Amino acid sequence: MTESHIIYMDNAATTPVRQEVVDAMIPYMRENFGNPSSLYDIAKINREAVALARSRVARALNAEDKEIYFTSCGTESDNWAIKGTAFANRDKGKHIITSAIEHHAVLYTCQWLEKQGFEVTYLPVDEFGMVNPKDVEAAIRPDTVLITIMFANNEIGTIQPIAEIGKIAREHNVLFHTDAVQAAGHVPIDVKAMNIDMLSISGHKFNGPKGTGVLYIGKRVKLDSLMHGGDQERKRRAGTENVAGIVGIGLALELSVKEMDATTKRLDALRKRLVDGLLTIPKSRLNGHPTKRLPNNVNVIFEYIEGESILLMLNRRGICASTGSACNSASLEPSHVLTACGIPHEVVHGSLRLTLGEMNTQEDVDIVIDAVKDIVQKLRNMSPLTPDELRKY
């Protein structure tokens, strides 16, 4: 199989780095290799490059430059925001509020904190994976130190009412963090207007390099450091800066925000075509909110078959997809996101996630629709669970 035959529809897992971003990064791997913390001229060049990237990220989020901190990934940013807030504010309380459908970078961090004596409230979601802001407010206690609710879900694409939750958190003087790894570069984000205190992003989700992340930390936030060592990132996050990666994530986010309207319009049309085609398959359903969702996300369940089998057969045809989060792809457990939406375990296993990106075309969508239709029918014909009316002999 050659690259030209591949149809890549797993952009929620990762994206290819844009050529403009690669071109911008290369000088900082070769001639401009200096450590930004040093005093000589080539170090100054790199300090200025980091400062430019910081400004680019800040503008994209409507933040101030000094509120932007570079990390290694979204997982580090989530861990820093949650653990750092928890330990820095223990004198106020040990209660945290999150949702049942968070990425495992958040859920596992909260579970670890429970072992350290913290209490965590895991809010339920409705059938579309939506958190009710009233539930958030009802869960707040005098000892609540943090609310962490993801901006958009990585499996089903549902976009949460972040501005409403942020307003509630601010009114109750509780810090609010959002994991925006899937949202950044794809939907508008304004940390000031939305009353967001901390926000995590990851570069490889919007055509930037892997191994790059950002944590926005608002000025009112009291936060312990997660990484200790040198004085980098204004003494809050130690470790020599990944200058090339920082340059890459800054430019990639700037370009994604600049092109967002046009990209959203194109992806919305492709998504609608893909959803309409897949839902002609009997006993199928769309997961996530029908309208309040990421423009590139399609998550569909086909009853009586296993999603992993669909993936293997799609792969043989050069089509890349997933059943959910790439970070948990080896697990045989049913999706915690879909089960939280009230979908029975035996049905959850038939899920397929297709996430569109810059490389996808209408022709790709039509090829995928035909391939999925054929594969679902073949798998149903082999399954002893399939009702006779869904078989073809």
Residue pairs with C-beta under 8 A, 6 or more apart in sequence:
1 318
5 318
6 318
6 319
6 320
7 318
7 319
7 320
7 360
7 364
7 367
7 368
8 16
8 320
8 357
8 359
8 360
9 319
9 320
9 321
9 354
9 355
9 356
9 357
9 360
9 364
9 368
10 320
10 321
10 322
10 326
10 353
10 354
10 355
11 205
11 296
11 355
11 356
11 357
12 154
12 155
12 182
12 205
12 294
12 296
12 297
12 322
12 326
12 353
12 355
13 322
13 325
13 326
13 355
14 204
14 205
14 210
14 326
15 204
15 205
15 206
15 207
15 208
15 357
15 358
16 207
16 357
16 358
16 359
17 204
17 207
17 208
17 209
17 248
17 252
18 207
18 208
18 252
18 255
18 358
20 251
20 255
21 207
21 208
21 209
21 248
21 251
21 252
21 255
22 248
24 247
24 248
24 251
25 209
25 244
25 245
25 247
25 248
26 244
28 46
28 49
28 243
28 244
28 247
29 244
32 42
32 45
32 46
32 49
32 243
33 42
34 40
34 42
34 43
34 45
34 46
35 43
35 46
35 240
36 43
36 46
36 47
36 50
36 240
36 241
36 243
37 43
37 230
37 231
37 232
37 240
37 241
46 241
46 243
49 243
49 246
49 247
50 70
50 241
50 243
50 246
50 247
51 65
52 247
52 250
53 70
53 246
53 247
53 249
53 250
53 251
54 65
54 68
54 70
54 246
54 250
55 65
55 250
56 250
56 251
56 253
56 254
57 63
57 68
57 214
57 249
57 250
57 253
57 254
58 64
58 65
58 67
58 68
59 254
60 184
60 185
60 189
60 253
60 254
60 256
60 257
61 68
61 184
61 189
61 190
61 191
61 199
61 216
62 189
62 190
62 191
62 192
62 193
63 191
63 192
63 216
63 218
64 219
66 234
67 191
67 216
67 217
67 218
67 219
68 214
68 216
69 214
69 215
69 216
69 217
69 233
69 234
69 236
69 237
70 212
70 213
70 214
70 233
70 237
70 241
70 242
70 246
70 249
71 77
71 80
71 212
71 213
71 214
71 215
71 237
72 211
72 212
72 213
72 242
73 202
73 210
73 211
73 212
73 213
74 103
74 105
74 179
74 181
74 200
74 201
74 202
74 205
74 213
75 105
75 202
75 213
76 213
76 215
76 226
77 200
77 201
77 202
77 213
77 214
77 215
78 103
78 105
78 106
78 109
78 148
78 177
78 179
78 200
79 105
79 109
79 226
80 215
80 223
80 225
80 226
80 227
80 237
81 148
81 177
81 198
81 200
81 215
81 217
81 223
82 96
82 106
82 109
82 110
82 113
82 146
82 148
82 177
83 109
83 112
83 113
83 224
83 226
84 223
84 224
84 225
84 226
85 145
85 146
85 175
85 177
85 198
85 221
85 222
85 223
85 224
86 94
86 96
86 113
86 116
86 118
86 145
86 146
87 224
88 222
88 223
88 224
89 145
89 146
89 175
89 222
90 145
92 143
92 145
93 141
93 142
93 143
93 144
93 145
94 117
94 118
94 119
94 143
94 145
95 118
95 119
95 120
95 121
95 141
95 143
95 144
95 145
96 110
96 113
96 118
96 119
96 120
96 121
96 144
96 145
96 146
96 147
96 148
97 120
97 121
97 123
97 136
97 139
97 140
97 144
97 146
97 147
97 148
97 149
97 174
98 106
98 107
98 110
98 120
98 121
98 122
98 123
98 147
98 148
98 149
99 122
99 123
99 124
99 125
99 131
99 149
99 150
99 160
100 122
100 123
100 124
100 125
100 336
100 340
101 125
101 129
101 150
101 153
101 155
101 156
101 336
101 337
101 340
101 341
102 110
102 148
102 149
102 150
102 179
103 150
103 154
103 179
103 181
103 325
103 327
104 325
104 327
104 328
105 179
105 327
106 148
106 150
106 179
107 336
110 118
110 120
110 122
110 148
111 120
113 120
114 120
121 139
123 131
123 132
123 135
123 136
123 139
123 149
124 135
124 340
125 131
125 340
125 341
126 132
126 341
127 341
127 342
128 156
128 158
128 288
128 289
128 290
128 292
128 341
129 153
129 156
129 158
129 287
129 288
129 289
129 337
129 340
129 341
130 158
130 160
130 161
130 289
130 292
131 149
131 160
131 161
131 165
133 161
133 164
133 165
133 168
136 147
136 149
136 165
136 168
136 169
137 168
137 172
140 147
140 168
140 172
140 174
144 172
144 174
145 174
145 175
146 174
146 175
146 176
146 177
147 165
147 168
147 169
147 174
147 175
147 176
147 177
148 176
148 177
148 178
148 179
149 160
149 162
149 165
149 176
149 178
150 160
150 178
150 179
150 180
150 181
150 182
151 159
151 160
151 162
151 178
151 179
151 180
151 182
151 183
151 184
151 187
151 189
151 199
152 158
152 159
152 160
152 180
152 182
152 183
152 186
152 187
152 293
152 294
153 160
153 182
153 288
153 337
154 181
154 182
154 324
154 325
155 287
155 288
155 299
155 324
155 325
155 335
155 337
155 338
155 353
156 287
156 288
156 289
156 293
156 297
156 299
156 337
156 338
156 341
157 182
157 288
157 289
157 293
157 294
157 296
157 297
157 298
157 299
157 355
158 288
158 289
158 292
158 293
159 183
159 187
159 289
159 292
159 293
159 294
160 178
162 178
162 194
162 196
163 193
163 194
163 195
165 176
166 176
166 178
166 194
166 195
166 196
167 195
169 175
169 176
169 195
169 197
170 176
170 195
175 197
175 198
175 220
175 221
176 195
176 196
176 197
176 198
177 196
177 197
177 198
177 199
177 200
178 196
178 198
178 199
178 200
179 200
180 189
180 199
180 200
180 201
181 200
181 201
181 202
181 205
182 205
182 294
183 189
183 294
184 199
184 201
184 202
184 205
184 206
184 253
184 256
185 201
185 205
185 206
185 207
185 252
185 253
185 256
185 257
185 260
186 206
186 256
186 260
186 263
186 264
186 294
186 295
186 296
187 260
187 264
187 294
187 295
188 260
189 196
189 199
191 199
191 216
191 218
196 216
196 218
197 217
197 218
197 220
197 221
198 215
198 216
198 217
198 218
198 221
198 223
199 214
199 215
199 216
200 213
200 214
200 215
200 216
201 213
201 214
201 216
201 253
202 212
202 213
203 209
203 210
203 211
203 212
203 213
203 214
203 245
203 248
203 249
203 252
203 253
204 210
204 211
204 212
206 252
206 253
206 256
207 252
207 255
207 256
207 358
208 248
208 249
208 251
208 252
208 253
209 244
209 245
209 248
209 249
209 252
211 242
211 245
212 242
212 245
212 246
212 248
212 249
213 249
214 249
215 237
217 223
217 236
223 236
225 235
225 236
225 237
225 238
226 237
227 237
227 238
227 239
228 238
229 238
229 239
230 238
230 239
230 240
231 238
232 238
232 239
232 240
232 241
233 241
256 263
263 295
263 358
264 295
267 295
267 296
267 356
268 295
270 356
270 360
270 361
270 362
270 365
271 295
271 296
271 297
271 298
271 356
273 362
273 365
273 366
273 369
274 298
274 354
274 356
274 365
274 368
274 369
275 286
275 298
275 300
277 365
277 366
277 369
277 373
278 284
278 298
278 300
278 369
278 372
279 285
279 286
279 300
280 373
281 302
281 372
281 373
281 376
282 390
283 302
283 303
283 304
283 390
284 300
284 301
284 302
284 303
284 376
285 300
285 301
286 298
286 299
286 300
287 299
287 300
287 301
287 338
287 341
287 343
287 351
288 297
288 299
294 355
295 356
296 355
296 356
296 357
297 353
297 355
298 353
298 354
298 355
298 356
299 351
299 352
299 353
299 354
300 351
300 352
300 354
301 338
301 343
301 347
301 348
301 350
301 351
301 352
302 310
302 350
302 352
302 376
303 347
303 350
304 350
304 380
304 383
304 385
304 386
304 387
304 390
305 350
305 376
305 379
305 380
305 383
305 386
306 349
306 350
306 379
307 323
307 349
307 350
307 351
307 352
308 323
308 349
309 379
310 321
310 323
310 352
310 372
310 375
310 376
310 379
311 321
311 322
311 323
311 352
313 375
313 378
313 379
314 320
314 321
314 368
314 371
314 372
314 375
317 371
319 367
319 368
319 371
321 352
321 353
321 354
322 329
322 352
322 353
322 355
323 329
323 335
323 351
323 352
323 353
324 335
324 337
324 338
324 351
324 353
334 345
334 348
334 349
335 348
335 351
338 348
338 351
339 345
339 348
352 372
354 368
356 365
377 392
380 386
380 390
380 391
381 391
381 392
381 393
